[in-house]
Amino acid sequence: MAAYAALVSLMHIIDDLESHHSPPISLNKQQVQSLTENVMFLQEFLEAYISPVSDEADPLEMRIADVAYAAEDAIESHIVAKIQLSRSRETIRSRFLSCFRAPEDPKTVSSNHDDDEEMNLFQDVQNMIQEMDQIKSLAMQRNTDKVVLHVTRRSLVSASSSTGKNSSGMVVWSEGVVNGILERLVSDQCERQVIPITGMGGIGKTTLAKTVYSKKIIEQRFDVCAWATVSQQYNAREILCELVSQATNKSKEQLSEKSEDKLELELYQYLSGRRFLIVMDDMWSIDAWDRIQRFFPENKNCSRILVTTRLSHLSSQLNNNYSLQMKFLDEVRSWELFSKTVFGVGSCPHELEKIGKKIVENCRGLPLSIVVVGGILRNREHTLIVWESISQNLASEVNLDNDKFCMELLKMSYNHLPVYLKPCFLYMGVFEEDDSVRVSTLVKLWVSEGFLKPMNGKSLETIAIEFLKDLIDRNLILVGEVGKTGNIKFVKIHDLLRDLCLNQSKKDGFYHVIGQSSPRGLSGQSSPRGMSSQRRVVIPRNMPKKKVLGDLQSMPRARSIISEYGRVPRIKNSRLLRTLHANKFPYFKDAQYVNLRHLAVEVGSLSSIFTSFTRFWNLHILIVSCNWKEFTAPAEIWRMPQLRDIEMTRGIFYLPEPSSDDVVVMENLLVLERIANFKCSEEVVKRIPNIKKLGIKYFGRGGIEQDDYYCLNNIKRLCKLEFLQVDCWDDFRAAPYALTFPQSLKKLSLYMNGGFEWEKILEKIGSMPLLEKLKLWFGRFGTGKWEMVEGQFPSLKYLELGWCLSLEHWTAESNSIFPCLEKLHLYLMEELKEIPTQIGDIPTLQKILMSNCGESAVMCAKEIVEEQVELQGEDLPFHVQVWVRRKNEALVQIVQSLAGPNFEAYVLPY
């Protein structure tokens, strides 16, 4: 796996140099051809190769990885040396010109040095080519024709058709198990009760808890429901923040500045007097419970705490009288889960039923094992020979104890992955246990790491999403959170599968996790894997600075540093670094990081980054958070066509206008976010033809004298734009009515100042054929009306209105509005008196959420529910959820009196 990833990464470097508009070095054309041919051959070889080695690293793969890494080192070291030399030349030249005479012209010295460096590079690359030729000869002697399960690159179109719903979420327990937990949760016993669910990893504890937690009766029974994952290395403050956020409906950003003591007090006070259900998932120690339990008051009102744990002795400490010990699935339910995983709503062909039941028997009733094996078979040909091969592999592990058996079975699922998916899967181990990983972050990291192979003319980001969906389809990655329009926003990985990622990555030398093991080769011994095991470095949470610094200083060939938490110390010998993904890295005081592709950091100042900007020869991702209030990018940013993503997560970021003299088309640029006073001029449109996501904000009086000073009319010419967010602050005086939209747009968020009238732009918005998500905040309705007409918003799934002033009457002249709408969210619409009753007729509608809206709008929503109950009965496909402030006592009473089936009422604490 590491070998394949190394080959793809090497090919990216060669392609980047060949396609660069101003490459820092030039490779010999004949050598490029030889390298390309060898790399392509070895990639194809590895795609079909099944290693005969199981427990140790494969010597042939090690050799391939080492030669690919050596070629990378030779090329990138030369690039870095050349860039740093050019910097020193400037210093020498300035000193030379300041002298009256000198013994030797610095240009001559530099030229001689360049010749020597180019000769060294040529010889190093030639040595790598000769080594690859030898490996190629060896590979050609390997006979892979006898392999039964020959892995082929199947169509990714079918892989990407996954709905994102894991079969591991299927309910496979008897009604008695589910009802037994429910009875405990809703019983009339007044004392606060702890209800433990116990069982080995992968047996379905969390899935059972989620099943119960999502029941309607739970929502109706408890005033507060909240869920937190504890994990083996628990963090009390993060648990508190999660629980307070869910209980009080406050964002985590609002809570981020509060101390742990204040969060503890806020949670305790909020839960006091309320009936609550708290789920503490994945508890590992009684110490964690002792630390956390004091957050939960004893209200004597039937509050409950549901705990999942692998440790049987812990469950008895939590509750002496009761715990649910999860049992393995019986034969019938095991077969039911297996069939649903492999065939969905279909059934198993008769000729495969016998071997299928043998496979299920070897899974020993463990749900995780069943869905993982099912994920393997779902993506294979449904033939007897394929299924018999899987059965034989399972049977060979039959004598292992349950934990070892489960790990070996999961390893088998890894071995059956196509080689191009293996690095993507193993990369999930760089994130902390039980972390929810943002999909956009994961995609950016996969792209910048260089192990995604280009194919079929698709962008690397598209390929990454397809690979992710494939891994979800195989039940190796879990969907954590789905967005408003059904897209996957966060993913997770089961901790057993994460353990597999860590173990396999250690064996392959794919990445090194500081503190878990010493990387090979650091002890002074000559180790062929020492180099590869130090290419990627992961810094876990709460790792001592001394340990981090000691390991990092011993890794001169490190290409990636991943640190989601904490501060990364300054590293002196990291000149080859390509990926720096760190929470805090305040040490950009020189230009040593010229090889960066991915820079996502929080820094104290942007000046040091922008001073070195022109030397980042291959920067793809720039995501920076800085405390500086305002800053302007250098003009050179428009001459960096390799950039794919520019985001400023904090502060105000200006882009200078590009020069018309030197037009460099930035074909790779897909994301521009948090750009201030963005002028979409002709010159800008030329340069960003493929932009997909654009986030811009406007403020100040600039352009007030012109109708379209910021050229907003040109936004419609960004014909590949899919997401647009525009913020106009209160002091922005130029009315942005010239704003136009491309037909490609799928998501639109507009935050307008109080003088903006929505009626003047809604017709444009409603005509967009692909628009799925729309947010309209602030502004006003000058007429006080929004009259819907037929044919508008044909694809809209999610609509959010927030604090739109003066809107009183929202009506529709047609019975057919929002044909695809799933969710309607209304915030602070206090003046709204009327909602179109036709909304209740929308067949796709799932939810109407109203937060701090007026009494008339709430009554209108209740009438919509009652009308639909008369037509369809009480089991409606949608429900209404109303949130009101506690201080609005009269409205609280009214809303609570309306609560009932399909109409839920909640009280906000503020």
N, C-alpha and C positions, 0 to 999 in steps of 0.2 A: 504493500500500500504506500509506504513512504517513498519507495522507488518511483512509483507512478506519479505521485504528487511532485516529486523532485524533477522528473522529466517535463511535466506540464509547466512547472515554474520556470525551468530553464528556457523552454520554448517561448514563454511570455517575454523574458528578458531579450531574447534575440529579436522577436517581433517588435518589441517596443523600440529597440535601437534602429531597426530597419525602417519603421514607419515614422520615427520622430522627425519633426520639421527642422530641428537643429540638434542632432545627436552629439553628445559629449565626446564619443569616440566612434571610430569606424572599424568594423570587423572585416577581415579579409573575405572577399566574396566566395572564393572557393571553400574556405573553411566554414562559412555560413551554410553553404549547400551541403557539405559533408555532415556537419552537426545536425542539420534539419533532417536529413535522410536517416541518420542513426537514431535520433530521438523518436521520429515517427515510427520507425521499425520496432524499437523497444516498447513504445506505448502500445502498439498493436499486439506485440507478444504478451505483454502483461495483462492486457484485456482478456486474453484467452487462457492465460497461465493459471494453473491450480497448484499451489505449493505442496510439495510432499512433506514439508516440515510443519509441525503443528504447535509445539510448545516453545520453540525458540525462533529467533529471527532467521529467515531463509538466507543462506549465504549468497545465492545468486541475486536476490533482491537487494541485499546489503551492498553488493558490488555495484549494481546499477545505480543505487541511490548515491553511493560515495563518488562515483565518477560524475554524476549530474551535479552534485554539490560542489565538487572541485572545479567544474567548468563555471558554475555560478560565481564561485569565489574569485577565480581568475579574472572574469569579465568585470564584475562589480568592483573589485579592488582597483582595477585599472581605471574605471570610471571615476571613482571617488578620488583617486590620486590625481587624475587629470583636472578635475574641478578644483580641488584644493591647491594644485599647482598654479592654476590660472589666477587664483586669489593672491597667492604669494608673488606672482609676477607683477601684479599691480603695485604691490608694496616695493618690490625691487626697482621697478621702472621709476616710481616717484623718487626713490632715493637716488637713483642714477642721475636723473635729470637735475637733482638739486646739487650734484657734485660738479666740480669744474672739469675733471677728467677721471677716467676709471681705466683699469688695466684691460677690461674685457667687456664687450657689449652683452648685456643680460639676454638679449634676443638670441645670441649665439649659444649661450649657456643653456637656455630653455630648449632650443632646437635640438641640441645634442642629447639633452635629458629625454625629450620626447621620442627621439629615435631609439634610445635604449629601452624605454618603456614599451614601445610598440613591438620591438623585437622580442622582449620578454613575454608579452601577451601572446604574440604569434606562436612562440615555442610552447607556452603553457597550454594553449588551445589545441595545438597539434598533438601534444601528449594525451590530452583527453580524447581526441578523435581516435588515436591509435588504441587506447584502452577500450573505447566503445566498439571499435572494429573487432577486437578480441571477444568482447562479451556477445556481440552480434553473432559471431561464428559459433560460440558456445550455445546460444539460444536456438540457433537453427538446428542444432543437433537434438534438441529436446523434442520428444514426440508427444504432442498434445492431442493427437487425433483419437486416442483411446479414452479420453475423458468423457464420461457420460453426461455430466451436467456442464456442458460447454456454455459459458456465459456470453451472451450476445447483447449488444446495445440495442435494446428494444425501443420502440417508438416512445419518445417522451411525451407525446401528445396524450396517449392513454394514461401515462403515469400522472400527468397533471390534471386529469379529470377527477381526481379524488375530491370528495366533498369536504375533506378536512375533519371528518368525524371518525374518531378512533373506535375500532371494534372493542378495544379494552374498556370502553364505557358502556358496553351492553350489560343489561341486567341479567344475571345468570343464577341468582339465588332464588330459593323458594319464597313464596309469599310469607311463609312462617318466619323466615329470618328477618325480612324487611319489617313485617308487622310487629315482631318482637321488640325491635329497636324503637319503632314508633310508639308502641305502648309505654315503654319506659320513659320516652321523652314527653309524652302528653299526660302522664299519670297525674293524679291529684295529690301526690305526696308533696307537701309544702317545702320541705328542706331542699336546699340546693343539692343536686345530685351530680356525681361524676359517673359517666357511663363509658367504660373502656371497651374498645374493639381490638382484639389481639390476634396476631398471626404472623407467619413468616413473610418476608418481602415477596411481593408479586402475587399474593393470595387474594388481593382485592379489597383491602381494608379501606383505602381512600375512596375507591369507586363506590363501595357500599355507603360510606358516609355521605358522599355527594348525592347519591340516589335519595337517601332519606332527607338530607338537607334541602333538596329542591322540591319536596312534596308540598302541595297546597296547604295541607293541614298544619304544617310547621310554620308557614308564613302567617297563617291566621292565628296560630296559638301564641306566638312570641312577639313581644314589642320590639325586640332587637335580635337580629341574627348576624353573626360575624364569624369569619373563618380565618385562621392563621396557621401557617406551616412552621413547625418548631425546628426540626432538623437536628442532626447530631451536634453540630457546632452552632448552637442557637445564639441569637442576638436579641436580648430582651427589649431593647429600644425599638428595633424594627418590628417585633411582634406587637408592641404597644401601638406604634404608628399605624400598622395595618388594622388593628382592631378599632382604634379611635376613628380612623378614616371611614371604615365600613359602618360603624355604629352611628356616627354623627353626620355622615354624608359630607364631611370636609375632605378636600383634596390633600394628598400627601405633601404637596408643596406648601400648603398653609401650615402644616404641622412640622415642617422640616427644621424650623428654627427653635422649636420648643425642646426644653431639656427632658431627660427621661423622667425625672420626678414630676414635672408638670404634666406630662402625658399620662403618667400613672394616676395622678389625681383627677385629671379630666375624665379618664375612662371610668374610674371608680365612681365619681359623682354622677356621670351620665347613666351608668347602669343601676345606681341606687334607686329603688322604688319601681324599677321596670322588670318585667319578666324577660329574661334573656336566654338565648341559646348560643353558646360559644363552641366552635369546633377547634380543637387543638390537634392538628394533623402531624403525625410522625414524631411523637415524643420519644426521647431516648434515655432520659434519666430522671430520677426522683428529684435531683437538684434543680433541674429545669422546672419541674412542677412546683417545687417549694418557692422558687423565685417568681413564678408567674401567677400562682393561685391567689395571691393577695390582691390582684387587680380586680377580683370578682367578688362583690359583696354578697353576703347571705341575706337575701330579701324576704325569705320565708314565703315566696310566691310561686313556687314550682319552677324556678330557673334550672337550667341544665347545662352541663359541660360534657361534650362528646370528645373522647380522646382516642386516637389510633396509635398503636405502638407494636413493635415487634417483640417486646420484652414481657413475657408472662409474669415475672415477678413484679414488674412495675404496675401491671393492672391490679394485682392484689393489694398493692399499697394505695392505689387510687380509690378502690372500692372493694371492701372485704366481702360484700354480699353478692355482687354481680359483675360479670364481664362476659362479653361475647367472644368466645374462642372460634376464630374462623376455621372452617373445615375445608378440606379439599373437595372439589366438585365430584359428584358421583358420575357414573358412566353416561347417564342420560343427559345431564346438564353439560358435561364436558363435550359431548357430541353436538349438542345444540349450539354451544358457543363456537366450536370449531366450524360447523357448517355455515353459521352466520358470517364468520370472519372470512372464510374462503369464497363462499358463493353469494353472500348477501341475501337477497330474497329468494334466490334460486335454491336448488337442491343438489345434493351430491349424485353424480352419475352412478348407476348401479355397479358398473365394473370397477369403480374406485372405492366403493363403500367398505369392502372388507379390509383393504390396506389402509384406508382412512381411519377406521376404528382401531387398527393396530397402532397407528401413529398417535392417536388420541390417548390410547392406553399408556403409551410410553411417556406422555406428558404428565402423568401422575395426578391429574386433577388440579394442577396449578394454573389459574387463569392467565397469568402473564406468559407462561410457557405456551399455552394453547394459542393465544392470539399472536405471539411472535412466530411460532411455527406456521400458523395459518397465514400470516403475512408473507412468509417465504413461498408457500404453495399458491397463494393468490396471484403472485407475480411470476409463476412458472407455468409451463405447459401442463395441462391436466391430462397427463398420460401415465400409464401404469409404471413405466420404467423410471420416470422422474420421482414418483411417489415412493417407489420401492427403495430408491437411493436414499431419500430422506429418512425412511423407516429404519434402514440399516444403520445410519449415523446415530439415530436416537437409541437404538437397541444397544449400541456399543457402550453407552453411558449408564445402562440400567442399574448397575451395582453401586453407584455413587450415592452418598447421603444427599438429602434434599437440597441443601444449600449448594454443594458442589455440582450436583446434577443441574440445578437451575442455571448456574454460571456457565457450565459447559454447553447447555442448550442455547443460551443466549450467544455464546461464542460461535456456535454453529450458524446462527442467524447472521452474524457478522461475516463469517466465511462465505456465505452464499450471496452476499452483496456484490453487485458489479463493482469492479475496482474503482470506477470513477465516483461511486457514492461513499466509499470507505473513508476518505479523508474528511468529507463533510460530516459523517456520523461521528467519527472520533473527535472532531473539533468541539462537540457539545461538552466534552469533559473539561474544557478550559473555564467553564462557568461554575459558580458555586453550587453546591448541592441545593436542590429545590428552588433555584432561581427561575423566575420567569424571564425568558430571553426575548427581547424585542426582535421581530423578524427583520425589520429594516437594518438593525445593527448586525445581525447574523449575516445577512446577505452582503453587506459592505465588507465585513471581515473575510468571508469566503472569497470574495472577488480580489481583495488586496493581497491575500495570502498567496494567490497565484496557482491554486490547484484545480481551478475550473477550466476545463478544456473547451475552447470555442467550437461551436458546431452549428451547422445549418444557417449561418448568417444571423443567429440570434445574439442579442446582447448578453453579456455575462450575468447581468442582473436577472434577466428572464430565465436563463439556464439555472441560476441558483434557486429561484422560486420553484421551478419544475423539480429539481433535485430534492428540495425540502418537502414538497408534496409527495414525492415518491417515498421518502423515508417515513412520512406520516402514514402513508398508505400501507407500509410494511409494519406498522405498529412499533417502530423504533423511536419515534419522537412523538410527543403528545401535544395536542392543541391546548394552549393555555388560556387564550382569550381570543374571541372573534370580534371583529369590528362591526360598526353600525350597518355596513352593507354586506356582511358575510365574509369579508376577507380575514385571513388569519393575522392577528396582530402580535401575539406572544405565543411562544412554544416552551415546553418543558421536556425533561427527560426523567424517566424513572431512575431512582438512585441505584438500582442494580445494574441498569444499562449504563449509567454514568461510571460505575465501578469498572465495567467492561471497557469503556472508553479509556479510562486511566491506565488500566493494566495493559491493554493492547498498545497504547501510545508509548508506554514505557518500553515495551518489548521492541517496538519498531523504531524507537527514537524519534517519534513524531513531534512530541513536545516534552518539556521538563517542567514539572510543578515544584517550585521551591519549597523545601521543607518535607517533601514526601520521600525523596530518595536522592542520592548523590548522582548527578549526571555522569555518564560514562566518560572516562578519560580525564577526570579532574584530579585523580590521585597521582598523576604523573606516569601512569602506565600507558603504553602505546595501545590504543584501542581504536579499531576502524569505525566503531559506532560513536566515539566521543564527539566527532564533528557533527554528525547528524542529530544527536540527542540534544544539542544545544542550539538548534536553529530557531526554536520557539520556546519562550520562557513565560510561564504563568506564575503570577504573584498572588497567592491566596489572601483572603481577608485576615487581618490581625497578625500578619507575619512580621517578626522583629526586623527592624531596619538593618541591624548588623548582619543578619542572615541573608537578607535580600542583597545587600551591597556586596557581601563576600561572594555569593554565587554569580551575580551579574558581572563582577570584575573578572571572573574566570571564563567568561563566554564571549570571546572576541568575534565569533562568527554568528552571533545571535542576529536573526532577521526580524523577530517579532517579540514584543513585550506586551503582555496582556495583564492589566491590573484594573479590575472593575472597581476596586475599593482601595482607599488609602493613597499614599504619596509615594511616587517612584523616586528613589535617590538619583543623583547625578551619576552617570556612567562615563568613564573616561575613554573606554575602548569600544565604542558602539558605532563606529563609522559606517558599518554595512547595514545598519538597521533599516528595515523597510516598513514595518508596521509598529506603530506606537499608539496603543489604545489604553489610556490611563486616566484615572480620575483626576489626579493632580500631578503635574510635571512642570515645575516652575523654572527649569534650568536651560532655557534656550539662550545661552550667552555667547555662542559661537556658531559657526556654520558646519559643524561636524556631521550633522544629520542630512547630508545632501542626497542620500539614497532613499529617502522616505517615499513610500507610496500612500500610506494611510496614517494620517495624523489626527487623532481624536483625543484632545487633552483639555484640561482646565489650567490656564497659565495666569501668571500675575500681570504680564504685559505682552501685547502683540508686536511691539516694536522689534524685538529680537527675531521673531518669526519672519516678519515682512522685510527686515533688513537682509535676510538670507534667502528671500523668496526666489530670486532668479537662479539660485544654485540648486533648488529642488528640481532636478532634471526630469523626474518621473512621478511627481505627486499626483495621485488620483483622488484621494479623499481628504478634505480639510474640514474638520468639525472642531470648533474652538469655543470655549467658554472663557470669558475674560471679564474682570471687574471694571475695566475701563468703560466709561459711559459711551464714548463715541470714538470711532476709528475708521480710517479710510484705507482700503487696500491699495497697494502700488499698481501703477498702470501696467506693469509687466504681467499682471494676472490674465490679461487678454492675449498674452502670447504663450499660454500654457495649455495647448490643446489636449493634453493627456488628462486634464482634470475631469472628474466624473461627478463630483459632489462638493458643494460649498455650503456650509451651514454655520451660522453663529448662534449658539444657544443662549447667549446672554449679551446684552449691550446693543448698541446701534452701529450698524455696519454699512458703510458707503462703498459703492463700486464707482470708480472713476469712469468717465466716458471714454470709450476706446478711440484711438487715433484712426483716421481714415486712410493714413498712408500705408499702413502695414496690416492688411486684413488676414488674420489667422482664424479659420473656422474651427470652433471648438465642438467638433462633432460628437465627442464623448460626453459632454456635459449634460447630465440628466436632472440634477437637483441644484436649485438656488434658493436658500431660505434665510429669512430675516434680513432682507436687503432694504435699506432705508432710501426713500425718495428715488426709487428705481426709474430711470428714464428709458423707456422701450423704443429707442430711436431706430432709424434705418440701420445704422451701423451695428447696434446690438442684435437686432433681428437676424442679420446676416451671420452673426457669430454663434448663435445658439439654436440651430435649426432642430435639434433633437431633444430640447428641454422637456421634461415630463412633469416636474414639480417645481412650482414657483411660489415663494412666500415673500410678500413685499409690504412695506408700511410707509405711510406718508404723514408728514407733519410740517408745521411752519407755514409761512406765507409765500414761499417760492412758487412762481408760476401763476400767481393770482391774476396777473394781467393778460394771460393767454388762456384760450379755451382748453387746449390740450397740450400744455407745456411738457407733461411727462409722457406724451405720445401713447396714452393708454389705448387708443384706437388700434395700435399695432399689435396688441396682445392676440388678436384673432389670427394673426399670421404665424403664431407659434403652433403649427398644425399638429404637433405631437403632444401638446400639453394635456395632461390628465388631471392634475391637481393644481388649483389656484387659491391662494389666500391673500386677501387685500385688507389691510388695516388702515383706516384714515382717522388719525387722532383729532381730538377736539380743536386743536389750534390750526388744523389744516383748512385753509380757506378756499382752495381751488376745488370746485365741485367736480367729482370724477364721473360725470355722466357720459363722457366719451368712452368709458370702459366698454370693450367688446370682448367676445369670447369665441375661441375656436370650437368647431363642431366635435373635436376629440375629447372635450372636457368631461370628466366623470365625477369630480368632487370640487365643490366651490364653497368657500367660506368668506363672507364679507362682513367686516366690522366697520360700520360707517359712523361719522360724527352726527350729532343731533340735528343738523340742518339738512341732512340728505333725505330726499323723498324717494321711497322705494317704488312708488308707482311708475316712475320714469325709467325704470330698468327691468321690471319684472317680466315684461313681454319678451325681452331678449333672453332672459334666463329660462323662461318657460319653454322656449323654442329649441333648446339644446337637446338633440336626440339621445345622447348617451349619458346625460347627467343622472347620477345615482344618489348623490349625497349633497345636501344644500343646508348651509347655516347662514342665517341672516340675523345680525345683532345690531342693536342700537338704531340710529336713524329714526325716521318717522314716516307715517302715512299721512300726507298732506290733506287728503280727502276724508280720512278716517275710515276708508273702505278698502277691502281687497276682494274684487269680484273675479272669481275663477271662470275660465271659459274652457270648453271642450277642446281636447287636443294638446293641452299644455302638459309639460313634465311627463312625457311618455315613459321614461325609464326610472323615475325617482323612487328610491327605496327608503330614504331617511330625510326627514325635514325637521329643522330646528329653528325656532324663532325665539329671540331673546331680547327683552326690553325694547321692543319696537314701539316707539311712542305713538299715541293717537289712534292706534288701530282699534276700532270698536266693532265693526261689522265685517266679518269674513264670510262671504257667501259664494254660492256657485249657481250658475244658470243652467248647468247641465247635470244630469244624473251620473255622468261618467267623469270622474276626476281622479287624478293620481292613480292610474291603473295598476301600478306596481308597488305602491307605498306599503312599507312594513312597520315603520316606527315614526311617530309624530311626537316631538318633544317641545313643550312650550315653557319658557322661563320668564318670570317677572312680567307677564302680559296682563298687568293689573287693569288696564282699560278695556280689554277685550270682553265683549258681551255675547258674541255670536260666533259659533263654529259651524261650518257646513255639515248638516246632518248626513249628507251623502258619504262622508268619511266612513261611517259605520257600514256602508255597503261594499267597501273595497275588499275583495276576497283575500288579498295577501296581507291585510292588516294584522299586526301582532300586538302592538302596544301603543297606548297614548299616555305620555307622561306630562303632568302639569305641576310645575313648582312655583309657588308664590303667584298664582294667577287669581283674578277676581272671582267673586261669587257667581256672577252671571255665566262666565265661561265654564266654571265647575258644574253648574246646574245643567248647562248645555251638554257637557260630556256625559253626565248621568242620564240625560234623556236619550242620548245616542245608544247607551248601553241598554236601557229599558226597551227601546224600540227594537233593537236586534234580538233581545231575549224573547220578545213576543213572536218574532219571525223564526228564530233558530233554536230556541230553548236556552237553558242556562249554560250549556257547555259551549261558550263562544270561542272562536279562534283567537280573539284578542281580549286584552284587559286594560283597564284605566288605572293609573297610579297617580295619586294626588298628594303633594307635599305642601304643607303650610307652616308658617312660623308660629311658634308657641305664643308669642306676644299678641298675635291676632286672635284673641280668645273667641270672639264671636264666630269667625270663619272656622276655627278649629271645631267648634261644636257642630256647625252645619255639616262640615265635611265628614266628621265622624258619624253623624247620623245617617249619612248617605252610604256608608261602607256596607259592602255585601258582596255576593258573588260577582266576579269580574270588575269590581270597583273597590280599590284599596285606598286607605287613608293613612297618612304618616304625618307625624309632627316633628318639625325641625327644632333643635334646641335653642336657636338664636332668633 
